[in-house]
Amino acid sequence: MTVTHDLSNEGDIATEIVAAVRDVLAGHATPVALHEPEFIGNELRYVADCIATGWVSSVGGYVDKFEADLAATTGCVAAIATMNGTAALHVALLLAGVRPGDEVLTPSLTFIASANAISYCAATPHFVDAEEASLGVDAVRLEAYLRTAATVTDGICTNRRTGAPIRALLVMHVFGLTGDLDALSAVADAWHLVLVEDAAEALGSSYHGRATGNFGRVAALSFNGNKTITTGGGGAILTNDAELGRRAKHLTTTARVKHRWDFVHDEIGFNYRLPNLNAALGCAQLERLPSLLARKRVLAEHYLARFADVAGVSAISEPPGTISNYWLNTIKLDAVTAARRDDVLTALNDAGFMARPLWRPMHLLPIYAACPRDALPVTEALSACVINLPSSAKLAGL
Ligand SMILES: *Cc1c(COP(=O)(O)O)cnc(C)c1O
């Protein structure tokens, strides 16, 4: 093994973090992945059955069942399965009324899909700052920012500087944590913004007893291979508006008008549907969701307890009144130890514990550097001090 820096120093933050992770993950063979899928239920059975029926592609019973099961799991009126979470977000934003030339408020601290989905609508991401507790949009800062940056005329929120309509607020539940969704909803209402949830990371999370995905007019989930449950690749649009649900199904299935043999498409739709084969996998994965969530919670409790004893770093826990799915466990270095972030990442990965930093904030990527934005001090500070740790459910040791 190559020693890239001195780890012999007692009290060294990198050494202490590696020791803490080693304690929590004791007994698990290295390398330990950041997040692995788990196929120990009916996955093979349903996929084999799907193949046996011949209906592996764009129609079939597993898609219908997966959508019904998702609606039941989230408590949403409608769930529409899509080929990935980014496609779900794209159509969610269109259904929220986002049009070319609009702006959409969204955190800079997010995965690229949130900003890209806005761009696919020919709209512009407008970046706002994050809060420490949930890593999501800071409702208080957002309200203060809108007072200086926006005005509402004839029921339309407008950017004072660019003159563009600010149509929606796309929030993201980072690593399964949820921020103050009541406060965010109130800001959205007061400023005539349509609230949309990027809940890609938050299946199984809730706020005051209500599952994420129920707060926006429309929301998006992801079932990528690294998410809480997976369909290989996949996503879903969630809504409590039955008519919007029908629109989502229509738009994601090429906008074809129902007919026994004729091909009439009444608008320019998308071929975004989830194949039946992937939905079969999804049905089996959803059956395992309660077990996955329970074990991920136990693992999170192990990390929280062990890191309580390490000075200079804290493990992030769910904010009061919320339930996190603890998709990815997260630690935060303090102001002093943050300078050692890259050493910590190197030491963890050298020790066989896959760890990674936050995404590069969107406003620091050249492709999004020119977008309108608030000052983003918390976003920039967090991006320099947050680290994700191995988080697969099987690591709970149960
Ligand atoms: C995973 C993810 C998505 C969607 O990703 P896909 O790979 O397209 O399914 C969107 N937003 C966030 C924040 C994500 O983490």
Ligand as a Chemical Component Dictionary entry (heavy atoms), coordinates in Angstrom:
data_LIG
# 
_chem_comp.id                   LIG 
_chem_comp.type                 NON-POLYMER 
_chem_comp.pdbx_formal_charge   0 
_chem_comp.three_letter_code    LIG 
# 
loop_
_chem_comp_atom.comp_id 
_chem_comp_atom.atom_id 
_chem_comp_atom.alt_atom_id 
_chem_comp_atom.type_symbol 
_chem_comp_atom.charge 
_chem_comp_atom.model_Cartn_x 
_chem_comp_atom.model_Cartn_y 
_chem_comp_atom.model_Cartn_z 
_chem_comp_atom.pdbx_ordinal 
LIG C1 C1 C 0 -29.840 10.381 -8.867  1  
LIG C2 C2 C 0 -30.350 11.771 -8.950  2  
LIG C3 C3 C 0 -31.189 12.212 -10.004 3  
LIG C4 C4 C 0 -31.614 11.362 -11.156 4  
LIG O1 O1 O 0 -30.634 10.583 -11.661 5  
LIG P1 P1 P 0 -30.830 9.475  -12.796 6  
LIG O2 O2 O 0 -29.474 8.863  -12.853 7  
LIG O3 O3 O 0 -31.212 10.193 -14.036 8  
LIG O4 O4 O 0 -31.874 8.511  -12.356 9  
LIG C5 C5 C 0 -31.667 13.500 -9.958  10 
LIG N1 N1 N 0 -31.362 14.330 -8.960  11 
LIG C6 C6 C 0 -30.586 13.949 -7.937  12 
LIG C7 C7 C 0 -30.323 14.912 -6.839  13 
LIG C8 C8 C 0 -30.041 12.675 -7.901  14 
LIG O5 O5 O 0 -29.246 12.319 -6.876  15 
# 
loop_
_chem_comp_bond.comp_id 
_chem_comp_bond.atom_id_1 
_chem_comp_bond.atom_id_2 
_chem_comp_bond.value_order 
_chem_comp_bond.pdbx_ordinal 
LIG C1 C2 SING 1  
LIG C2 C3 SING 2  
LIG C2 C8 DOUB 3  
LIG C3 C4 SING 4  
LIG C3 C5 DOUB 5  
LIG C4 O1 SING 6  
LIG O1 P1 SING 7  
LIG P1 O2 DOUB 8  
LIG P1 O3 SING 9  
LIG P1 O4 SING 10 
LIG C5 N1 SING 11 
LIG N1 C6 DOUB 12 
LIG C6 C7 SING 13 
LIG C6 C8 SING 14 
LIG C8 O5 SING 15 
# 
